[in-house]
Amino acid sequence: MVEIKTPEQIAKMRAAGLVVAEALKACREAVAPGITTQDLNDIADKVITDHGATSNFRADHGGLWFPGVICASVNEEVVHGIPGERVLREGDLISIDCGAILDGWHGDAAITVAVGATAQENEMLSRVTEGSMWAGIAQMKKGNRLVDVSRAIEGFIRRQPLPPKGKWGITEGYGGHGIGTAMHMEPHVLNYVAGRGKGMKLVPGTVLAIEPMVSLGTPHTTVLEDDWTVVTDDGTWASHWEHSVAVTEQGPLVLTAFDGGKAELAKLGVQAAPDPLG
């Protein structure tokens, strides 16, 4: 069953989303050579706590306990990297995934940040991944189908010039998801089109986490012995971007973006829904 939210519940999710936005902003500002991934985790933890929220990451996920409030995935790590003693170095690429629960409602988002100056192909990788996310978000409109989101994400990536040393690998087996009273809910949101199914129709009250993960090589991945960290099979670097987005009568509302998605959606000719929190 897909959980459909009322406008009042979407407003509550917007409040949770803004906590996530604040935590990621603080982490982005702190990323620099010499900082550890645990330092970033502690920064996000303080922001979440200071806003009266709790983490939806530091929890039992189907029998596996995740120890952090962020996933800190560096370079060839695609997603679910465990924060710890790893020291970031100049040129690294880190994807930071963060979530929060406020008043029983969940928020979830991710960003990719370069540590100082990085290679051109890494900058391209992050831009392409982020751009594909916004292409998918732009399809979060009443009457569209789930496949419209997947097709927009994949289509954007396939249209981009290839990086100097590599290609675009759309990670298989991982994607977006429904979100609301739990962090991971139905439906699963593929970042590419598979088969002929159209998926569910998007109706007002649908809330999805749109999260493309792209590498500079293979789409294939392996989970490390820690049972969490996902790495590319060929060692190429990866990027991960994510926003939680609600379908409303007035258009998409990006719950985890400070401006509700207005600026980026306007570039795509889409009007974001009004912010229920003003």
Salt bridges, closest charged atoms under 4 A:
GLU3 OE1 - LYS5 NZ 3.11
GLU29 OE2 - LYS25 NZ 2.92
ASP45 OD2 - ARG58 NH2 3.13
ASP50 OD2 - LYS46 NZ 2.62
GLU77 OE2 - ARG86 NH1 3.22
ASP103 OD2 - LYS12 NZ 2.63
ASP108 OD2 - HIS177 NE2 3.21
ASP148 OD1 - ARG151 NH1 3.33
GLU154 OE2 - ARG158 NE 3.59
GLU172 OE1 - HIS220 ND1 3.42
GLU211 OE2 - HIS177 NE2 3.14
GLU211 OE1 - HIS240 NE2 2.73
GLU242 OE2 - HIS177 NE2 3.56
GLU242 OE1 - HIS240 NE2 3.96
GLU249 OE1 - LYS142 NZ 2.99
GLU264 OE2 - LYS267 NZ 3.10
ASP275 OD2 - ARG14 NH2 2.80
